[in-house]
Amino acid sequence: MGRYVARRLLQMIPVFIGTTLIIFLMVHVLPGDPIRAMWGDKAADPAQVASLRHEFGLDQPLWKQYIDYMVDLFKGDFGKTFGGRPVSEEMGMAFPVTLRLAAVALTIEIIIGIGLGAWAGLKAGRAADTGVLIFTLIVISMPVFVLGYLARFIFADELGWLPPNVQDSMNLQQLLLPGFVLAMLSMAYVARLTRTTFAENLRADYMRTALAKGLPRRRIVGVHLLRNSLIPVVTFLGTDVGALVGGAVVTEGIFNVQGVGNLLFKALGQREGTTIVGVVTIFVLVILLINLLVDLLYAVLDPRIRYA
């Protein structure tokens, strides 16, 4: 196991460098000059433009900008925004908010998604199964922004059960509505995936053997069926964590959540490359580590899986 983890960590290095290089190039080859854009429609002083370009290293060749960025990154320096604030401070304020929101969404996704999927799988071919499939199909068909505004209108504006906007990100009640909206699409996929694996494993030989031994139904479903059915679900949940954090851009905009999505949206509008690359770099690290954790969880769920 230790050698496998070490090998995977070494494999992450070229993936990390390659991903950050692609993002860096994409951001820095966009049309337009971000320094001149700071003046808007006003005429910019060429001397000030040149000074700022030198200050932020934009007058250097692109390859040198990337090397300098990576060297500073390994020192823990993500650079500065055009306003002079360290990018690490901006992300330090935004990331905890998005992580709390993603945690709420992931909890909703796991509880409701796996619960609905297991129920539908056990009732395969019946009315309950059909109802879950129709419900999840409707959710998948709805764009996130439509679902977000609809949920805010019903639960906040009309019923008044939840606040329409997030004023305090530490307040769990205020994060419930945006967390629910953020989780809905993934929850539908989890429910359908769980339903499929449950229905398939119900017909497996080990299930017939467990029934023939006279084991209690609760043990058969809760231990044998659930454990074997969760392997593909765990794979999806692991890859979905990055999607939840990245997909928070729309949800945070609807509910005024001051998280990473909001920060990234503002950085894209102002073409602040250091902020964009810094945020995406953290995304890449999170996704790589979660993928490693998911692979290790396979051995917990299925003892037959062994890593050399």
C-alpha positions, 0 to 999 in steps of 0.5 A, a space after each residue: 500500500 505504501 509503495 502504491 501511494 508513493 507511486 501515485 504521488 510521484 505520478 501527480 507531479 507531471 499531471 500537476 505541472 502539465 495542468 497548470 501550464 495549460 491553464 497558464 497559457 490559456 489565461 495569458 494568451 487571451 486577447 487584450 491587455 489586462 493592464 490597459 483594461 484597468 483604465 477602462 475607456 480612458 486613455 492610459 499613460 504609456 509610462 504607467 502601463 509600462 511600469 505596471 507591466 514590469 511590476 507584474 512581470 508581463 513584459 517578460 517572455 511567456 516561458 519565463 513568466 511561467 517558470 517564475 510563477 512555478 518557483 514562487 508557487 513552490 515557495 507558497 507565493 501565489 502572486 498579487 492581484 492588480 489591486 496589490 493584495 496577495 492572491 493567497 489572502 483572497 483565496 484564504 477568505 473565499 475557499 473556506 466559504 466554498 468548502 463549507 458550501 460544497 460540504 453541505 451539498 455533498 452531504 445532501 447528495 450522499 444522503 438523498 441520492 444514495 437513499 433514493 437510489 437504494 429505494 428505487 433499486 430494491 423496488 426495481 420495475 415498480 411504481 417507486 422505481 419509475 417515480 425516482 427515474 422520472 424525478 431524477 430525469 427532470 432534475 438532470 434536464 433543468 439548468 442550474 440557474 433555472 433550478 436556483 432561481 426556482 428554489 429561491 422563489 419557492 422556498 425563500 420568497 414564497 414560503 419564507 422557510 430559508 433566507 434568499 441570500 447568504 449574509 453569514 457563511 458560518 450560518 448553516 441554515 443560510 447555506 442549506 438552500 444554495 447547498 441544495 441547489 448545488 447538490 441537485 444535479 449530482 444527487 440525481 446522477 448518484 440516485 440513478 447510479 445507485 439504483 442501477 448497481 442495486 438492481 444488478 447486484 440483487 441478481 448476483 450469485 452472492 445475494 442468492 447465497 446469502 438468502 439461501 443461508 437464511 441471513 436477515 434481510 437487513 444484514 443482506 441489504 446493509 452489508 452485502 448489497 450496499 457495500 458492493 453497490 457503492 464502489 461505482 458510486 464512490 468513484 463518482 462522488 470522488 470526481 464530483 467533489 471537484 465539480 461541486 467546488 468548480 460548479 459553485 460559480 453559478 450557485 454563488 452568484 444566485 445566492 450572493 455567496 462570497 466564495 471561490 466561484 464569486 472570486 473566479 468570476 470577478 477575476 475573469 471579468 478583470 482578466 487577473 491571470 494570477 488569481 485565475 491560475 491560483 484558484 485553478 491550481 488549488 482545484 487541481 491539487 484537490 482533485 488529484 488528492 481526492 482521486 487518490 483517496 477514492 482509489 484507497 477507499 476501494 480496498 475498504 469497500 472490497 477486500 478483494 482489491 489489493 494495491 502492490 
